[in-house]
Amino acid sequence: MKTWKLVLFLALLSASCKKPYNPSVVNSPRSYLVVEGAISTNDTTVIKLSRTVNLSNGSTVNPVMAAVVTVESDHGLTYPVFESTTPGTYKLYAGPLDVSQRYRLRIKTSNDNKEYLSDYSVVKVTPPIDSIGFNLTSTGIQIYANAHDATNNTRYYRYSYEETWRFHARYSSDYVSNHVNDVVPRTVDQRIYFCFAGNKSSTVVLASTAKLKEDQLFQAPITEILSTSEKIELRYSILLRQYAMSAESYKFWSLLKKNTEQLGGIFDAEPTELTGNIHNTADATDIVIGYIDAGTVATKRVFIDNSQLPDTFRATYPYSGCAVDSNYYINPLTGANQVLQNLVPELEFTLYGIFSPGSLKPVGYGAAPRECADCSIRGVTKQPDFWTTN
């Protein structure tokens, strides 16, 4: 009896001692420049500029727009990097740059008239990607990459990727409203059963052979896909980009990965201060988050078909409650014209015709909500130029 009273007392004491904890960083007035990307000597250079936001701010994206961004070589050459249609993203579509020169990034922000400059970087020549494959896991597949450098000069690798997959809606809609008073068969261009969707990597993917005798990566983990994912419902493709890195750059990205992806548990490491190679030219105390490398990029694309996977891999549709209703020109019970009542495209999509025995003209149609029959609400129907049939 005394034991439970003691536990109750301690619980009440603990509850009464709790106070809200609002660290100063939550509402810090400082906003730091974040620079993402790398200078590519054989591909498009993509630089993303943003500023940090307070934890108390409802927004998580703060792009830096209208900045003047240039790539400079140690031989005095300058290449402008233009802002794309995506806010805060800048691209340089230059031809091959001389790998014997060193390069740096210069940034001038328009809103506060500050200038930032990265250190000169020696161009790292990235070896090719030998192959991309996958292993089956208990939850899906693990995609991996193989690569090697016969000269043993790379040792540090970073990866980014773009995913594309073909999927289909829950039901096939064969008819569409003519926006007048009836439904008509869909044309080929109006088909909305098969679509394509895509995604870009959002995590830091690194690999190293620094502790190995030979500079050879074997099945370096890239990404995982669940067995219930629509990505592998039909056909999946991944475009992998491989970057060679310096030891200093690898250290920066490793700390970034730890700070952003491996924190939160009571046994996780504490956040570590990131030291990049980008500086405010007039204020050494102005922290800049980012590390700019220069080098070539190796790319490789592969396709994975559902036929290569176990039969137990079944996609889980991202919607529930998809039911099919029968709509009649003349409802046998009410005499109402349900087809005309449900011609609003946003509400229902006609799937198939309902025919009476011996009749050539439908007496009604099967219909379902749009999210169950229109794949274009989550993708596009146009096939990408790189897509190949299986």
C-alpha positions as CSV (number, residue, x, y, z in Angstrom):
1,M,0.0,0.0,0.0
2,K,2.8,2.4,0.9
3,T,4.6,1.6,-2.5
4,W,1.8,2.9,-4.7
5,K,1.4,6.0,-2.5
6,L,5.1,6.8,-3.0
7,V,4.8,6.3,-6.8
8,L,1.8,8.6,-6.9
9,F,3.6,11.2,-4.8
10,L,6.6,11.2,-7.1
11,A,4.5,11.4,-10.2
12,L,2.6,14.4,-8.9
13,L,5.9,16.0,-7.8
14,S,7.4,15.5,-11.3
15,A,4.3,17.0,-13.0
16,S,4.3,20.0,-10.8
17,C,8.0,20.7,-11.5
18,K,7.7,20.8,-15.3
19,K,8.2,24.2,-17.0
20,P,8.0,25.1,-20.6
21,Y,11.5,25.1,-22.3
22,N,11.9,27.7,-25.0
23,P,15.6,27.8,-26.0
24,S,16.8,31.1,-27.5
25,V,17.6,29.4,-30.8
26,V,13.9,28.8,-31.4
27,N,13.3,32.6,-31.9
28,S,16.8,33.6,-32.9
29,P,16.8,36.8,-35.0
30,R,19.8,35.5,-37.0
31,S,19.2,33.8,-40.4
32,Y,22.2,32.0,-41.9
33,L,22.8,31.5,-45.6
34,V,22.6,27.9,-46.8
35,V,24.4,26.9,-50.0
36,E,23.8,23.5,-51.6
37,G,25.4,22.1,-54.7
38,A,28.7,21.6,-56.4
39,I,30.6,23.0,-59.4
40,S,30.4,20.5,-62.2
41,T,33.0,20.6,-65.0
42,N,31.2,18.2,-67.3
43,D,27.5,18.6,-66.4
44,T,25.0,21.3,-65.3
45,T,26.1,23.1,-62.2
46,V,23.1,23.4,-59.8
47,I,23.3,25.7,-56.8
48,K,20.5,26.1,-54.3
49,L,20.4,29.2,-52.0
50,S,18.2,29.5,-48.9
51,R,18.3,30.9,-45.4
52,T,17.6,29.1,-42.1
53,V,14.3,29.7,-40.4
54,N,13.4,29.7,-36.8
55,L,12.0,26.6,-35.2
56,S,9.0,28.6,-34.2
57,N,8.3,29.7,-37.8
58,G,5.6,27.8,-39.5
59,S,7.6,27.8,-42.8
60,T,10.4,25.4,-43.5
61,V,11.5,26.9,-46.8
62,N,13.2,30.3,-47.2
63,P,14.8,30.5,-50.7
64,V,17.2,33.3,-51.6
65,M,16.1,34.9,-54.8
66,A,17.5,37.5,-57.2
67,A,21.1,36.8,-56.1
68,V,24.1,37.3,-58.5
69,V,25.9,34.0,-58.6
70,T,29.1,33.3,-60.6
71,V,31.7,30.5,-60.9
72,E,35.3,31.8,-61.1
73,S,38.5,30.0,-62.1
74,D,41.9,30.7,-60.8
75,H,42.8,31.7,-64.3
76,G,40.5,34.8,-64.2
77,L,37.6,33.3,-66.1
78,T,34.0,34.0,-64.9
79,Y,30.8,32.0,-65.6
80,P,27.4,33.4,-64.7
81,V,25.0,31.1,-62.9
82,F,21.4,32.1,-63.7
83,E,18.4,31.7,-61.4
84,S,15.9,29.1,-62.8
85,T,12.2,29.0,-62.6
86,T,12.5,27.3,-59.2
87,P,13.0,30.0,-56.5
88,G,16.4,29.9,-55.0
89,T,17.8,27.5,-57.6
90,Y,20.6,28.7,-59.9
91,K,22.1,26.8,-62.9
92,L,25.1,27.0,-65.1
93,Y,24.6,25.3,-68.5
94,A,28.3,25.8,-69.5
95,G,30.3,23.5,-71.7
96,P,33.1,21.4,-70.3
97,L,35.3,23.4,-67.9
98,D,39.1,22.9,-67.9
99,V,39.8,20.3,-65.2
100,S,43.4,21.6,-64.7
101,Q,42.0,24.9,-63.2
102,R,40.6,25.5,-59.8
103,Y,37.2,27.0,-59.2
104,R,35.2,28.8,-56.6
105,L,31.7,30.3,-56.2
106,R,30.8,33.9,-55.6
107,I,27.4,35.0,-54.3
108,K,26.0,38.5,-54.0
109,T,22.6,38.7,-52.3
110,S,20.3,41.5,-53.4
111,N,18.2,42.0,-50.3
112,D,21.0,42.7,-47.9
113,N,23.9,43.4,-50.4
114,K,26.2,40.8,-48.8
115,E,28.9,39.0,-50.7
116,Y,30.0,35.4,-50.1
117,L,33.0,33.5,-51.6
118,S,34.0,29.9,-51.4
119,D,37.6,28.7,-51.3
120,Y,39.2,27.6,-54.5
121,S,38.6,23.8,-55.1
122,V,40.8,21.5,-57.1
123,V,38.8,19.6,-59.6
124,K,38.2,16.0,-58.6
125,V,37.8,13.6,-61.5
126,T,35.0,11.2,-60.6
127,P,35.4,7.5,-61.7
128,P,32.4,5.9,-63.5
129,I,29.7,4.0,-61.8
130,D,30.3,0.4,-62.5
131,S,26.8,-0.9,-61.9
132,I,23.6,-0.3,-59.9
133,G,21.6,-3.2,-58.4
134,F,19.3,-4.1,-55.6
135,N,19.0,-6.7,-52.8
136,L,15.8,-8.0,-51.4
137,T,15.2,-7.1,-47.7
138,S,12.5,-8.0,-45.2
139,T,10.6,-4.8,-46.1
140,G,11.4,-4.3,-49.8
141,I,14.5,-3.6,-51.8
142,Q,17.8,-1.9,-51.1
143,I,19.3,-0.2,-54.1
144,Y,23.1,-0.1,-54.2
145,A,26.0,1.1,-56.4
146,N,29.3,-0.4,-57.3
147,A,32.3,1.7,-58.3
148,H,36.1,1.7,-58.2
149,D,39.1,3.9,-58.9
150,A,42.1,2.0,-60.3
151,T,44.3,5.0,-59.4
152,N,43.2,4.9,-55.7
153,N,42.8,8.7,-55.8
154,T,39.0,9.1,-55.0
155,R,38.3,7.4,-51.7
156,Y,35.4,9.7,-50.8
157,Y,32.1,9.6,-52.7
158,R,28.7,11.4,-52.5
159,Y,25.5,10.5,-54.3
160,S,22.3,12.1,-55.4
161,Y,19.6,10.6,-57.5
162,E,16.3,11.2,-59.3
163,E,13.6,8.5,-59.2
164,T,10.8,8.0,-61.8
165,W,8.1,5.4,-61.8
166,R,5.1,4.3,-63.7
167,F,1.9,3.6,-61.8
168,H,-1.8,3.4,-62.4
169,A,-5.1,4.5,-60.9
170,R,-7.3,2.2,-58.9
171,Y,-9.8,2.0,-61.7
172,S,-9.7,2.7,-65.4
173,S,-11.9,5.5,-66.6
174,D,-13.0,4.7,-70.2
175,Y,-15.5,7.5,-70.6
176,V,-15.5,11.3,-70.0
177,S,-18.1,14.0,-69.8
178,N,-18.6,16.0,-73.1
179,H,-19.5,19.0,-70.8
180,V,-22.9,19.2,-72.5
181,N,-25.4,16.5,-71.7
182,D,-23.7,13.1,-72.1
183,V,-20.5,11.0,-71.7
184,V,-18.3,9.9,-74.6
185,P,-15.4,7.4,-74.9
186,R,-12.0,8.9,-74.0
187,T,-9.5,9.5,-76.7
188,V,-6.0,8.2,-76.4
189,D,-4.8,11.6,-75.3
190,Q,-7.5,11.6,-72.6
191,R,-6.4,8.4,-70.9
192,I,-5.7,8.8,-67.2
193,Y,-5.1,5.2,-66.0
194,F,-1.3,5.1,-66.4
195,C,0.9,7.9,-65.1
196,F,4.5,8.8,-64.3
197,A,5.7,10.4,-61.0
198,G,9.1,11.3,-59.7
199,N,11.2,12.3,-56.7
200,K,14.7,13.6,-56.0
201,S,16.9,12.5,-53.2
202,S,16.6,14.5,-50.0
203,T,19.0,12.8,-47.7
204,V,22.8,12.8,-47.6
205,V,24.2,9.7,-49.3
206,L,27.9,9.1,-48.7
207,A,30.5,6.2,-49.2
208,S,34.2,5.9,-48.4
209,T,37.0,3.5,-49.1
210,A,39.5,5.4,-47.0
211,K,40.0,2.4,-44.7
212,L,40.3,-0.1,-47.5
213,K,43.4,-1.2,-49.4
214,E,41.8,-0.7,-52.7
215,D,39.6,2.2,-53.8
216,Q,36.6,-0.1,-54.6
217,L,33.0,0.3,-53.5
218,F,30.9,-2.8,-53.3
219,Q,27.1,-2.5,-52.9
220,A,27.2,1.0,-51.4
221,P,23.7,1.7,-50.1
222,I,21.8,4.3,-52.0
223,T,18.1,4.1,-51.1
224,E,15.4,1.7,-49.9
225,I,11.9,1.1,-51.4
226,L,9.1,-0.6,-49.5
227,S,7.5,-3.7,-51.0
228,T,4.1,-1.8,-50.7
229,S,5.3,1.3,-52.6
230,E,3.8,2.4,-55.9
231,K,7.3,3.1,-57.1
232,I,7.8,-0.6,-57.9
233,E,4.2,-1.4,-58.8
234,L,5.0,-1.5,-62.6
235,R,8.4,-0.1,-63.6
236,Y,10.9,2.0,-61.8
237,S,13.9,4.0,-62.9
238,I,16.7,5.7,-60.9
239,L,19.2,8.2,-62.4
240,L,22.3,8.1,-60.1
241,R,24.9,10.8,-59.9
242,Q,28.3,10.1,-58.3
243,Y,30.6,12.8,-57.0
244,A,34.2,12.5,-56.0
245,M,35.0,14.4,-52.8
246,S,37.9,15.8,-50.8
247,A,38.5,14.5,-47.3
248,E,37.5,17.9,-45.9
249,S,34.2,17.9,-47.9
250,Y,33.5,14.4,-46.8
251,K,33.9,15.4,-43.2
252,F,31.5,18.3,-43.7
253,W,28.8,16.2,-45.3
254,S,29.2,13.5,-42.7
255,L,28.6,16.0,-39.9
256,L,25.7,17.5,-41.8
257,K,24.2,14.0,-42.2
258,K,24.6,13.4,-38.5
259,N,23.1,16.7,-37.5
260,T,20.1,16.4,-39.7
261,E,19.3,12.7,-39.9
262,Q,20.7,11.1,-36.8
263,L,19.5,13.3,-33.9
264,G,16.5,13.0,-31.7
265,G,17.1,10.0,-29.5
266,I,18.6,10.2,-26.0
267,F,21.6,8.2,-27.0
268,D,22.3,10.1,-30.2
269,A,25.4,12.4,-30.5
270,E,25.0,16.1,-29.8
271,P,24.9,18.5,-32.8
272,T,28.3,19.4,-34.1
273,E,29.2,22.8,-35.5
274,L,29.6,22.7,-39.3
275,T,32.7,24.3,-40.8
276,G,32.3,24.8,-44.5
277,N,34.5,26.6,-47.1
278,I,32.1,29.5,-47.9
279,H,32.7,32.9,-46.2
280,N,31.2,36.3,-45.9
281,T,33.9,38.6,-47.5
282,A,33.2,41.4,-45.1
283,D,32.1,39.7,-41.9
284,A,34.0,36.6,-40.6
285,T,31.4,36.1,-37.9
286,D,28.6,35.5,-40.4
287,I,28.1,31.8,-40.5
288,V,27.5,30.1,-43.9
289,I,26.3,26.5,-44.1
290,G,27.7,24.7,-47.1
291,Y,30.7,23.3,-48.8
292,I,31.5,23.8,-52.5
293,D,33.4,21.2,-54.4
294,A,34.5,21.2,-58.0
295,G,34.7,18.1,-60.1
296,T,33.3,15.9,-62.8
297,V,30.0,14.0,-62.3
298,A,29.4,10.3,-63.2
299,T,25.9,9.3,-64.0
300,K,24.1,6.0,-64.7
301,R,20.4,5.1,-65.1
302,V,18.8,1.7,-64.6
303,F,15.3,0.3,-64.7
304,I,13.7,-2.2,-62.4
305,D,10.5,-4.0,-63.5
306,N,8.0,-5.5,-61.2
307,S,8.5,-8.8,-62.9
308,Q,12.0,-8.9,-61.3
309,L,10.5,-8.8,-57.8
310,P,8.6,-11.4,-55.7
311,D,4.9,-11.8,-56.2
312,T,4.4,-10.8,-52.6
313,F,5.4,-7.2,-53.5
314,R,2.0,-5.5,-53.8
315,A,1.5,-1.7,-53.9
316,T,-0.8,-0.1,-51.3
317,Y,-2.9,2.6,-52.9
318,P,-2.7,6.0,-51.2
319,Y,-6.4,6.2,-50.9
320,S,-9.2,4.2,-49.4
321,G,-12.9,3.7,-49.7
322,C,-12.9,3.5,-53.5
323,A,-16.3,2.2,-54.4
324,V,-18.0,2.0,-57.8
325,D,-21.6,3.3,-58.2
326,S,-24.0,2.5,-61.0
327,N,-25.5,5.6,-62.7
328,Y,-28.4,5.0,-65.1
329,Y,-30.0,7.3,-67.7
330,I,-33.3,6.1,-66.2
331,N,-33.0,4.8,-62.7
332,P,-35.3,1.8,-62.5
333,L,-36.5,2.8,-59.0
334,T,-36.7,6.6,-59.2
335,G,-36.8,7.3,-62.9
336,A,-34.1,10.0,-62.4
337,N,-31.3,10.5,-65.0
338,Q,-28.3,9.8,-62.7
339,V,-25.8,10.2,-65.6
340,L,-26.7,13.8,-66.1
341,Q,-26.7,14.4,-62.4
342,N,-23.1,13.2,-62.1
343,L,-21.4,14.9,-65.1
344,V,-19.3,17.1,-62.8
345,P,-15.7,15.9,-63.5
346,E,-14.5,16.8,-60.1
347,L,-16.9,14.4,-58.4
348,E,-17.1,11.2,-60.4
349,F,-15.4,9.6,-63.3
350,T,-17.2,7.2,-65.5
351,L,-15.5,3.8,-65.8
352,Y,-17.5,1.5,-68.1
353,G,-20.8,1.2,-69.8
354,I,-23.8,-0.8,-68.5
355,F,-25.7,-2.6,-71.2
356,S,-29.0,-4.3,-71.2
357,P,-29.2,-7.8,-72.9
358,G,-29.1,-7.2,-76.7
359,S,-28.6,-3.4,-76.4
360,L,-25.9,-1.6,-78.3
361,K,-26.3,1.6,-76.4
362,P,-25.4,1.8,-72.7
363,V,-28.3,2.3,-70.3
364,G,-25.9,3.7,-67.7
365,Y,-22.3,3.8,-66.5
366,G,-20.2,2.7,-63.6
367,A,-18.6,5.6,-61.8
368,A,-16.1,6.3,-59.0
369,P,-14.6,9.3,-57.3
370,R,-11.8,11.1,-59.2
371,E,-9.0,10.1,-56.8
372,C,-9.8,6.5,-57.6
373,A,-9.8,6.8,-61.4
374,D,-7.5,9.7,-62.3
375,C,-3.8,9.1,-61.9
376,S,-3.0,12.6,-63.1
377,I,-3.8,14.1,-59.7
378,R,-0.6,12.5,-58.5
379,G,1.5,12.4,-61.7
380,V,1.6,13.1,-65.4
381,T,0.4,11.0,-68.3
382,K,3.2,12.1,-70.6
383,Q,6.0,9.5,-70.9
384,P,9.5,10.9,-70.2
385,D,11.8,11.1,-73.1
386,F,14.3,8.7,-71.5
387,W,11.7,6.1,-70.7
388,T,12.1,2.7,-72.4
389,T,9.5,0.0,-72.6
390,N,10.1,-3.3,-70.9
